[in-house]
Amino acid sequence: MVEGINHQWLLARTPTEGLPSADDFQWVEGAVPDPADGQVVSRTVYLSMDPYQWVRRRSGVEEPGGVCHGRTVSQVMASRDPQYAEGDYLFNTNGWQEYGVTGEGITNFGYMFPRKLDPDLAPISTAIGVMGMLGLTGYSGLIVQCDPQPGETVVVSAASGGVGQVVGQLAKIRGCRTVGIAGADEKCAFVAEDLGLDACVSHLAPDFPEQLAAACPDGCDVYFENVGGPVFEAVLPLLNPNSRISLCGMISQYANDDGGVPRDAWQAAGQAVFDRQNVTVHDLFVGNYVEDYQEVFLNEMGGYVQEGRVRYREDRWEGFEKAPEAFGAMLRGGNFGKTIVVVSPE
Ligand SMILES: NC(=O)c1ccc[n+]([C@@H]2O[C@H](COP(=O)([O-])OP(=O)(O)OC[C@H]3O[C@@H](n4cnc5c(N)ncnc54)[C@H](OP(=O)(O)O)[C@@H]3O)[C@@H](O)[C@H]2O)c1
C-alpha cells in the first residue's frame, strides 16, 4: 500500500468558452489506489500538456467528473506486474493526478502503450516530448507522409513548440531548406539560432506574408501545418506544384464555435489546394503510425538526441496545482517549447 494523498484535477464541466478557464477544472483529494494482480501504481513525475486535450474536453470525449486525460512519465511505487519493479520509470497515461494505475484491465492509454523508460538512453521527460507522441507526430507527418528530399524547402508552423521543433530539425537533417514560423521574436531567434533552421518568420509581423515569401525564394515543397487560419493562408500561394502538406493540427481554430474540432476547415483547405496545384494533403493522426513506426522512430530519434543533432526545449511548470494555468497558457501561445508540468521530483 502506498501512503499519501492522490490530488487530482477533474473536468468540472464540458467547457463553455473557446479557451479554458479556472471553472472548467476541479481540484480534489483522493486515496492512492492499490494495484490489483497484473497492475502497478505509479507516482506521476511529469504531466504532458497537449492541445488535443482541449479538443477532447470541448467535444465531450471527456466527461465531467472524471480525471482529466494526460500522458505522463511516472515512477512505479508498488508493483504486482512482473514486467515492472518498484523504482522503474514508465511512460504511461496517469492523467491529471498524482498517482495512477497501469496494467491489466486499464485501457486509458488509447494508442500510446505504456512502456518502461531507460534513463541512461535519454532524459525521462523526453518520453512526453521529442521521444514521445510529439516526436512521433513530427516524424510521421514529415518523414513518412511528406518524404522531404534534399534541397526542397520545408515550412513548419508553431516551429518552437513541441511538434514543430522536431519537424524543423528532422527536415534539416534530411538536407532541406527549412523555414519556421513562430510568434514572439525570442521564439524566432530560438528556432533560427538554437535549432539551426535557415530562417524563422513571425506570424505577428504586419507584413508576415511578404516576409514568409522572401524566406522561401524557391517556394514551398513541404508544409507541416500546426496552426491554420492566417498562417495557413500565407503559405498557400507559396506552394509549388507537387508539394505535400501534413495537416497535423490547427491550433488557431481550437477556440472556434465548432467544439474546437477543425476537421471541416482541414478538408476545405485541403480540397482547395489539391484542385489548384496538385498538392497532396495528408490528414495526420499520430495513432495511425504507432504500430508501424514507433520502433523505427525511437531508434532514429534516440540516436539524434544522444548525438545532440536534435535539441529540444521544455516549458516547465513546477507544481501540479498549476496544471490548468499551464494548459491555458499553452493554448494561448504563452508556452516556449514543449509544455510540461512537474508533478513530483524525479
Ligand atoms: N495530428 C496529430 O496526431 C497530432 C498530435 C500531436 C499534436 N498535434 C497538433 O500539433 C500542433 C502543435 O502541438 P504542440 O503540442 O507541439 O503545441 P505547441 O506547438 O507546443 O504549442 C502551441 C503553439 O501554437 C502556437 N499558436 C497558438 N495559437 C495560435 C494562433 N492563434 N495563431 C498562430 N499560432 C498559434 C503558439 O506558438 P507561437 O507563439 O509561436 O505562435 C503556441 O506556442 C497542435 O495543432 C496540435 O493539435 C497533432
The ligand as a MOL file (V3000), in Angstrom:
LIG
                    3D

  0  0  0     0  0            999 V3000
M  V30 BEGIN CTAB
M  V30 COUNTS 48 52 0 0 0
M  V30 BEGIN ATOM
M  V30 1 N -2.2550 15.0800 -35.7160 0
M  V30 2 C -1.8240 14.5640 -34.5860 0
M  V30 3 O -1.8720 13.3320 -34.3900 0
M  V30 4 C -1.2650 15.4780 -33.5550 0
M  V30 5 C -0.5300 15.0060 -32.4680 0
M  V30 6 C 0.0390 15.9360 -31.5740 0
M  V30 7 C -0.1410 17.3010 -31.7770 0
M  V30 8 N -0.8960 17.7200 -32.8460 0 CHG=1
M  V30 9 C -1.0730 19.1570 -33.1300 0
M  V30 10 O 0.2040 19.7230 -33.3090 0
M  V30 11 C 0.1230 21.1230 -33.0550 0
M  V30 12 C 1.2670 21.5320 -32.1280 0
M  V30 13 O 1.0690 20.8890 -30.8700 0
M  V30 14 P 2.1590 21.0320 -29.7160 0
M  V30 15 O 1.7540 20.1160 -28.6190 0
M  V30 16 O 3.5080 20.8880 -30.2910 0 CHG=-1
M  V30 17 O 1.9000 22.5100 -29.1940 0
M  V30 18 P 2.9580 23.7040 -29.1350 0
M  V30 19 O 3.3980 23.9940 -30.5410 0
M  V30 20 O 3.9960 23.3750 -28.1310 0
M  V30 21 O 2.1100 24.9240 -28.5610 0
M  V30 22 C 1.1660 25.5670 -29.3140 0
M  V30 23 C 1.7580 26.7480 -30.1250 0
M  V30 24 O 0.8340 27.1150 -31.1310 0
M  V30 25 C 1.0120 28.4650 -31.4570 0
M  V30 26 N -0.3060 29.1200 -31.5240 0
M  V30 27 C -1.3030 29.0670 -30.6060 0
M  V30 28 N -2.3500 29.8070 -31.0110 0
M  V30 29 C -2.0060 30.3260 -32.2090 0
M  V30 30 C -2.6560 31.1710 -33.1520 0
M  V30 31 N -3.9110 31.6160 -32.9350 0
M  V30 32 N -2.0130 31.5230 -34.2910 0
M  V30 33 C -0.7410 31.0760 -34.5290 0
M  V30 34 N -0.0610 30.2580 -33.6790 0
M  V30 35 C -0.6990 29.8970 -32.5370 0
M  V30 36 C 1.8670 29.1000 -30.3630 0
M  V30 37 O 3.1720 29.3040 -30.8920 0
M  V30 38 P 3.6550 30.7750 -31.3710 0
M  V30 39 O 3.6490 31.6420 -30.1530 0
M  V30 40 O 4.9870 30.5420 -31.9410 0
M  V30 41 O 2.6350 31.2270 -32.3700 0
M  V30 42 C 1.9170 28.0190 -29.3050 0
M  V30 43 O 3.1100 28.0610 -28.5670 0
M  V30 44 C -1.2670 21.3910 -32.4960 0
M  V30 45 O -2.0960 21.8790 -33.5310 0
M  V30 46 C -1.7180 20.0110 -32.0590 0
M  V30 47 O -3.1030 19.8830 -32.0340 0
M  V30 48 C -1.4530 16.8380 -33.7130 0
M  V30 END ATOM
M  V30 BEGIN BOND
M  V30 1 1 1 2
M  V30 2 2 2 3
M  V30 3 1 2 4
M  V30 4 1 4 5
M  V30 5 2 4 48
M  V30 6 2 5 6
M  V30 7 1 6 7
M  V30 8 2 7 8
M  V30 9 1 8 9
M  V30 10 1 8 48
M  V30 11 1 9 10
M  V30 12 1 9 46
M  V30 13 1 10 11
M  V30 14 1 11 12
M  V30 15 1 11 44
M  V30 16 1 12 13
M  V30 17 1 13 14
M  V30 18 2 14 15
M  V30 19 1 14 16
M  V30 20 1 14 17
M  V30 21 1 17 18
M  V30 22 2 18 19
M  V30 23 1 18 20
M  V30 24 1 18 21
M  V30 25 1 21 22
M  V30 26 1 22 23
M  V30 27 1 23 24
M  V30 28 1 23 42
M  V30 29 1 24 25
M  V30 30 1 25 26
M  V30 31 1 25 36
M  V30 32 1 26 27
M  V30 33 1 26 35
M  V30 34 2 27 28
M  V30 35 1 28 29
M  V30 36 1 29 30
M  V30 37 2 29 35
M  V30 38 1 30 31
M  V30 39 2 30 32
M  V30 40 1 32 33
M  V30 41 2 33 34
M  V30 42 1 34 35
M  V30 43 1 36 37
M  V30 44 1 36 42
M  V30 45 1 37 38
M  V30 46 2 38 39
M  V30 47 1 38 40
M  V30 48 1 38 41
M  V30 49 1 42 43
M  V30 50 1 44 45
M  V30 51 1 44 46
M  V30 52 1 46 47
M  V30 END BOND
M  V30 END CTAB
M  END
